[in-house]
Amino acid sequence: MDNASLSRKPPQASELASDEIPEAVRDHPYPEAGASQSKKKGLIWKLLGLAALAFGVSIWLHLNFNFFPATSQAEQSQKNPAAASSPSGSAASPTTKSKPATPDNLLGHLPYPEAPAADLVNVTSDGSIKLRKAAAAKYQEMANAAAYSGIYFAPISGFRSVEDQQHVFFDVKAERRQNASKRAEVSAPPGYSEHHTGYAIDIGDGSAPETNLSQSFDSTQAFKWLEANAPAFSFEMSFPKNNRQGVSYEPWHWRFVGDRQSLETFYKAHSMKK
Ligand SMILES: [Zn+2]
């Protein structure tokens, strides 16, 4: 910013000074022979005066622009308290510390928009579990491939509205007498669940229903198959052990990242720092 403002105006001032003189001379290229010396002298004095004025203006501008960067920086840190209060505490280097240290999150969960109803399709024949079209198609393909190996997925939960999550978070929290942060270790607050996106699905093992929504799901054949093959169908585990979001390990919860929109939903501006 300093360089830009310094190089912008002062050249205008010097252009003014150097341009004015030749122009004035060109206007009177052939002063009459009889023109008195005093007339000529008068012109020279005028030009000198003009030059002095331009010089003064350029000095004034220079002083101003030495002054400007300091005030604009102060203003910047006032207008952008986030930058001023960033851990580095350095408002003088806004370009290097423009990103906040942690993205917008609530108790470790990130905000997600609800999938448009028109893009949701049934994953189960009774219509109780829905995903977005692209995710549903890939999920079905994946479940068929697993079934081919004798492993049967039991879909437990897909798309959830913010209202559904209201119940999952607050009612169960009250039932279990949990405080908000304790509840948030195992459930996202409404507005912050990956299930809102229509790209996330909780998967159980049809032959081990006792492990449904339990960390012991990771000892099932279904989990082992998923771990080895899910990436081929563009599914990934959202909350592996020791995930950076600090959400508890959920081996049953998988999300689709197989198209641009799903990828952007989960990765754009959501990368957790540390
Ligand atoms: Zn889930």
Boltz pocket constraint, residues with backbone or C-beta under 6 A from the ligand:
constraints:
  - pocket:
      binder: B
      contacts: [[A, 157], [A, 195], [A, 200], [A, 201], [A, 202], [A, 252], [A, 253], [A, 254]]
      max_distance: 6.0
